[in-house]
Amino acid sequence: MEMRSFILNGDILSVEVSIDDNDYRLAVKWTAPKKPYGDTWILKSYANKLTGKKDLSEEKIAEFLDIINADWNWNMDDFKN
């Protein structure tokens, strides 16, 4: 999986990703973690750059999210209001 062309706009990150010889544009949103090892990036949208279709399998989407969601031990007190 190759990633390039990162564009951050507020809490939305847009990234081009090559998956199985196809190029995709994915948008993920940063959220505060809900548990010490919680995910911080959630998928908002994606599309195949050539066809415009949403043709990724759940496994490929999960693989992408696993790569960008590091297993960090967040200090939860930093996120309490």
N, C-alpha and C positions, 0 to 999 in steps of 0.2 A: 504494500500500500504506500503510494507516494502522495505527499501533500504539498501544495504550493498556493501562491496567491492568497495569502491571509489578509482579510479586511475586517478590522474590528470597528464597530459602530455602537458605542454605548456598551450594552451587555450582550450584543449579538455578534458572533464571529462567523464570517463567511469564508469558506475554504474550498479550493478545488482539490479533488481527490481522484487518483487513478485506482480503480478496483477492477480486476479481471479484464484488463485491456480496454476499459471504458472510462471516460472522464465524467465526473459528477461535480455539481456545485451543491455543497451542504451548508446549512445555516444552523448553528447551535446557539443556545442562550445560556449564559452563566447564571447560576442560582446559588445562593448560600447553602452550604451542606446542612442536612438535617440530623446527621449523626457523625461521629468522629471520622469514619472512613467513607462518608457519603459521596455520591457523584455530584459534581458541580456543573457539568455541561449536559444539557438535554437537547435532543434533536427537535428543531422547529420545522424544518422543511428540507427537501432535497429534490434534485432532478438530474436525469442524464443530460449532459450538455448537448449531445447530438440529437436525441429524440424528444427530450422534454418529459419523458416518462419516468414514473417512480417504479423502477424495476429491480431494486435491490432486495435481496432476501433479508429476513429478520436476522439471520446469522451474520451477514455482512455489516448490517447496521450496528449490531451489538459489538462486533469486532472493532469497528471504527470508534464507537463510544468508549470501549475498554482502553483503547490507545490514548484518547485525549483526556480521559478521567483518571488521573494518577491516584494511586492508593495512599493519599496523604492523611496523616492523623491530624485533623483540624482541631484547633482549640475552640470548642463550642462556645465558651464564654465570650469570644470576640464577636459572635453573631447574635447575641441576646440583646433585645431592646430594653 
